[in-house]
């Protein structure tokens, strides 16, 4: 029953408890843009497009005090996951559910 409920949530583009840097959980259970973190996400993509390495981007964020949701300093793993996460281009994905334009973007 739990998995069925989670799939139902996914079909409505709800979060299912999965945290994504740059997004918060809205009152309706959907992702909403976190205005404090979103500029950092955009910055990461810009730096990567300019040819900066993932580790240099992570080191820059860590030196500015940016932390993961577990409280650890930003790492290359976090930045790599961010740069490969389709949610940032608007695609909601959970398990076998994929919904283009299912994510709020700004």
N, C-alpha and C positions, 0 to 999 in steps of 0.2 A: 504493500500500500504506500509505503514511503516513496519508493522509486516512481510509482505512478503519479503521486502528488508532485514530485520534483519535475517529472516530465511535463505535467500540466502547467507548472510554473514556467518552465522553459518555453512552452508554446505561447505564453503571454509575455515573454522576454523579461521574466522576473529573475532576481539575482540568485536564488538558491544558496545564499550564504557565501558565494565566491567573491572575494574582494578583488578589485581591479584598481590599481593606482590611477588616480585622476578621476575616479568616479566614487560616488557615495550611494547609499541605499536610500531611495525615496520613500515617502509615506505609503505609496501604492505598491511597494515591493519591487519597483523597477530601478534600474540604474539612472542616476542623474549626475551631470557633470559637477565635479568638485572644483569650484572656482579657485581654490588655493593651490591645488595640485595640477590642474590642467595646463597652466603655463609651463610647468616643468616637463610635462609630457611633450608638448609642442617643441620645447627647447631641445629635448633629446632627439627628436626626429630631425630637426634642423641641423644639429651638430653632425648627425650620422650622414645626412645628405651632403654636408660639406666635407665629408671624408674623415671625420674624427673616429677614432677607434672606440669600441664599446667600453673598454676599460678606462680610457681617458674621460669619457662621458661620465661613467660611474664615479671615478675619482673626483671629478669636479663636483658632482652632486653631493658626494659624501663629505667633501671639504666644506660644503655649505650647510651641513647638518641634516640633509635629507635622509630619512630612515625608511626601512621597509615596514610593513604592517606588524612584523614581529619585533620591531624596535631595533633592529640591526642597521648599521650604516648601509647606504645604497651600495650595491655590488654590480659587477659585470653580469652576473646571472639575472638580476632584477632588470637591468637595462635591456639585455638580450630578449628576455621574455616580453618586455614591453614592446620592443620593436617588431616582434613577431606576432603580437596579439591582434587578431582581426577585429576585436571590439573597437579599436581606435579608428578603423575605417568604416565603422557602422554595422558590421556583421555580428549578430548575436549567435553564439554557439554554446551548446551544452549537450554533451553526449552526441547522439545522432541528430539532434535538432539544430538546424541552421536557418536563421532568418535574416536575410539581407535588410539593411536599414532598420534593424531592431534596436539599435542603440542610439541614445541621444548624442548629438555631436554639436560642437561649436567651434 
